[in-house]
Amino acid sequence: MAERLLTLKETAEYLRLSPGALYTQRYRGEKPGALGIRVGRRLLFRPSDIDRFLDERLEESELATDWWD
């Protein structure tokens, strides 16, 4: 079964961003806004794509702090 897609508002709340920030990121081709899928007039997001983006950011953050050790 396909995963339930998140609306723009749900995704913004999950990421603690404004919907406008996601639209701006999409316009610029930046993640996570660029991960959105247009369905008619709606912009929807796969939770797995958002979670993967967050995991990548966490890994980048951990790598960046490793040089302090």
Secondary structure, DSSP 8 states (H G I E B T S, - for coil): -----EEHHHHHHHHT--HHHHHHHHHHT-TTGGG-EEETTEEEE-HHHHHHHHHHHHHHHHHHHHTT-
